[in-house]
Amino acid sequence: MPRMSLRRPFRLIALLLIVGGLRTVAAQSTSWALMPVGSPHTSLAHLSPEDRALATRLLRPELGPLFQGESPKVADDAIRSFLAEHIRLGNISAIVLQSTGSDLCSLTGNCALWIIDVTLRRVILRPGPVRGFTIARGTTRGVPDIFTSMHGSATETDRTLWSFNGNRYEAKACARVDFADADGKPYSQPKVTPQPCSPEDN
């Protein structure tokens, strides 16, 4: 009587698990890539003097290259125009800071954004110019994940999911979201395409 090979069923099971895992990842990427984003809405002037001083101290060197040759007052004036919001990231008390105005924003409405850890007095997320951010449902090392959205055009956005590595946030997954085809015809459902994250994100 011929012996049955056990390899084939195991290979089939492994293949089904891989396909199922890919579908789960695709579903998760679709979910976070389509979630709405928001921006800070309070003037930096409404923060406490201590928080304003911290924001200015941390952001001044970040903005220095952009205002090279200008007096320090120019960078300080730009910082004072920032919008700010207190958020809680697990045990981390943080402040989101986002620029306003043409100097630190693109023509498509993306503006520079920072998240600072108030307790340890350091920048923990610096995604570059984005339209907005959202605190995600997932956590890494007990700290909530964050995703940001960058507006590329009237029909396209780039989304990045960030996770905390114990010291700062780093890019975990990236995707492009298209709302219309190349001819401008809207999709019935936005098209989500996972893509490699840029090395600049880490």
C-alpha positions as CSV (number, residue, x, y, z in Angstrom):
1,M,0.0,0.0,0.0
2,P,1.5,3.4,-1.0
3,R,2.6,5.7,1.8
4,M,0.9,9.1,2.0
5,S,3.2,12.1,1.9
6,L,2.5,14.5,4.8
7,R,4.4,17.3,3.1
8,R,1.7,18.3,0.7
9,P,-1.0,19.0,3.3
10,F,1.5,21.0,5.4
11,R,2.5,23.0,2.4
12,L,-1.1,23.7,1.6
13,I,-1.8,24.8,5.2
14,A,1.3,27.0,5.1
15,L,0.2,28.6,1.9
16,L,-3.3,29.3,3.3
17,L,-1.8,30.9,6.4
18,I,0.4,33.1,4.3
19,V,-2.5,34.2,2.0
20,G,-4.6,34.8,5.0
21,G,-1.9,36.9,6.6
22,L,-1.4,39.0,3.5
23,R,-5.2,39.6,3.4
24,T,-5.1,40.7,7.0
25,V,-2.2,43.1,6.4
26,A,-4.0,44.5,3.3
27,A,-7.2,45.0,5.3
28,Q,-5.3,46.7,8.1
29,S,-3.4,49.0,5.7
30,T,-6.7,49.9,4.0
31,S,-8.2,50.7,7.4
32,W,-5.5,53.0,8.6
33,A,-4.8,54.6,5.3
34,L,-8.4,55.8,5.0
35,M,-8.9,57.1,8.5
36,P,-9.5,60.9,8.7
37,V,-6.7,63.1,10.0
38,G,-6.7,66.3,12.0
39,S,-4.3,69.1,12.9
40,P,-3.6,71.1,16.1
41,H,-6.1,73.9,16.4
42,T,-4.8,76.0,19.4
43,S,-2.4,78.8,19.1
44,L,1.0,78.2,20.7
45,A,0.3,81.3,22.8
46,H,-2.3,79.4,24.8
47,L,0.3,76.9,26.1
48,S,1.9,77.5,29.5
49,P,5.1,79.7,29.5
50,E,7.1,76.6,30.3
51,D,5.7,74.6,27.4
52,R,6.2,77.6,25.0
53,A,9.8,77.9,26.2
54,L,10.3,74.2,25.6
55,A,8.8,74.3,22.1
56,T,11.0,77.3,21.2
57,R,14.2,75.7,22.5
58,L,13.6,72.5,20.6
59,L,12.4,74.0,17.4
60,R,14.8,76.8,17.0
61,P,17.7,74.6,15.9
62,E,15.3,72.6,13.6
63,L,14.3,75.8,11.8
64,G,17.8,77.4,11.8
65,P,18.8,76.1,8.3
66,L,15.5,77.5,6.9
67,F,16.2,81.0,8.2
68,Q,20.0,81.0,7.7
69,G,21.3,84.5,7.5
70,E,18.2,85.9,9.2
71,S,18.1,87.2,12.8
72,P,17.0,84.7,15.5
73,K,13.8,86.8,15.9
74,V,12.6,85.7,12.4
75,A,12.7,82.0,13.5
76,D,11.1,82.9,16.9
77,D,8.3,84.8,15.1
78,A,7.7,81.7,12.9
79,I,7.5,79.5,16.0
80,R,5.0,81.8,17.7
81,S,2.7,81.3,14.7
82,F,2.6,77.6,15.2
83,L,-0.6,75.7,16.2
84,A,-0.3,73.3,19.2
85,E,-2.2,70.6,21.0
86,H,-1.6,68.6,24.1
87,I,-2.0,64.8,23.6
88,R,-1.4,61.7,25.7
89,L,0.5,58.8,24.2
90,G,0.3,56.1,26.8
91,N,2.4,57.3,29.7
92,I,4.0,60.1,27.5
93,S,2.7,63.6,27.9
94,A,3.3,65.2,24.5
95,I,2.6,68.3,22.5
96,V,1.9,68.4,18.7
97,L,3.3,71.4,17.0
98,Q,2.4,72.3,13.4
99,S,3.6,75.3,11.3
100,T,1.5,77.8,9.5
101,G,2.3,80.2,6.7
102,S,4.0,79.9,3.4
103,D,7.6,79.6,4.8
104,L,6.9,76.2,6.4
105,C,4.0,74.9,4.3
106,S,3.8,73.6,0.7
107,L,1.4,74.8,-1.9
108,T,-0.7,71.6,-1.4
109,G,-1.3,72.4,2.2
110,N,1.3,70.2,3.9
111,C,2.9,71.9,6.9
112,A,5.9,70.9,9.1
113,L,4.9,69.0,12.2
114,W,6.7,67.9,15.3
115,I,5.6,65.9,18.4
116,I,7.7,66.5,21.5
117,D,7.8,64.6,24.8
118,V,7.2,67.1,27.5
119,T,8.7,65.1,30.3
120,L,11.9,64.1,28.6
121,R,12.0,67.4,26.7
122,R,12.8,65.9,23.3
123,V,11.4,65.6,19.8
124,I,10.0,62.1,19.3
125,L,8.3,62.5,15.9
126,R,9.4,64.6,12.9
127,P,7.5,63.4,9.8
128,G,8.2,66.4,7.6
129,P,5.4,68.4,5.9
130,V,2.0,66.7,6.3
131,R,-1.6,67.6,6.1
132,G,-2.4,66.1,9.5
133,F,-2.1,63.2,12.0
134,T,-4.2,60.7,13.9
135,I,-3.5,58.5,17.0
136,A,-4.0,55.0,15.8
137,R,-5.6,52.1,17.7
138,G,-2.5,49.9,17.7
139,T,0.3,50.3,20.2
140,T,4.0,49.5,20.2
141,R,5.9,49.1,23.5
142,G,2.8,50.4,25.2
143,V,2.8,53.6,23.2
144,P,0.0,54.3,20.7
145,D,1.0,54.2,17.0
146,I,0.5,57.4,14.9
147,F,-0.3,57.9,11.3
148,T,0.2,61.0,9.2
149,S,-1.1,62.0,5.8
150,M,0.6,64.1,3.2
151,H,-1.5,65.6,0.4
152,G,0.2,65.0,-2.9
153,S,-2.5,66.3,-5.3
154,A,-6.2,66.7,-5.6
155,T,-6.7,63.0,-6.0
156,E,-3.7,61.5,-4.1
157,T,-2.3,61.3,-0.6
158,D,0.6,59.5,1.0
159,R,0.0,57.8,4.4
160,T,2.6,56.7,6.9
161,L,2.1,54.6,10.0
162,W,4.6,55.3,12.8
163,S,5.5,53.1,15.8
164,F,7.5,53.9,18.9
165,N,10.9,52.2,19.2
166,G,11.5,53.1,22.9
167,N,13.2,56.4,22.0
168,R,11.2,58.0,19.1
169,Y,8.8,57.2,16.4
170,E,9.9,55.4,13.2
171,A,8.0,54.6,10.0
172,K,6.3,51.2,10.2
173,A,4.3,51.1,7.0
174,C,3.5,53.4,4.1
175,A,0.8,53.6,1.4
176,R,-0.4,55.8,-1.4
177,V,-4.2,56.4,-1.5
178,D,-5.6,57.3,-4.9
179,F,-9.2,58.7,-5.1
180,A,-9.3,58.8,-9.0
181,D,-7.6,57.3,-12.0
182,A,-5.1,58.9,-14.3
183,D,-8.0,60.5,-16.2
184,G,-9.5,62.1,-13.1
185,K,-12.4,59.6,-12.9
186,P,-13.2,59.0,-9.2
187,Y,-12.9,55.5,-7.9
188,S,-16.0,54.0,-6.2
189,Q,-13.6,53.1,-3.4
190,P,-10.2,54.8,-2.8
191,K,-7.4,52.7,-4.1
192,V,-4.8,51.9,-1.4
193,T,-1.3,50.8,-2.6
194,P,1.3,49.8,0.1
195,Q,4.7,51.1,-0.8
196,P,8.2,51.2,0.8
197,C,8.8,53.9,3.3
198,S,11.4,56.5,2.5
199,P,14.7,56.1,4.3
200,E,14.2,59.7,5.4
201,D,11.3,58.6,7.5
202,N,13.7,56.9,10.0
